[in-house]
Amino acid sequence: MMDRAGFESQALRDGFSLAEVVLPPNTKRPPHTHEFDARLFILSGAFMLARDGEIENFAPGDICEVPAGTPHQEITDERGTTYLAGRRFATQTQAAE
């Protein structure tokens, strides 16, 4: 299993910018897309991602990836969640290659 330092190092090598995000308990963001590739490293709590008609569950230490343009919905339970978010726009992808 990857740790935070390993995730950060790999994400930066892959051209992602990083930020820590806190989602409060019982969050249910409306369905949306991003103009960037997202790579998340779950730090605490529980994170659920609804996409393609299914809900995926993620726990601390898990990595979640959402390619740019993918419709999805972010959900938390009563614990909320904190994650490290990597974002990579198309121009960052080209620079990393």
Secondary structure, 3 states (H helix, E strand, C coil): CCCHHHHHHHHHHCCCEEEEEEECCCCECCCECCCCEEEEEEEEECEEEEECCEEEEECCCCEEEECCCCCEEEECCCCCEEEEEEEECHHHHHHHC
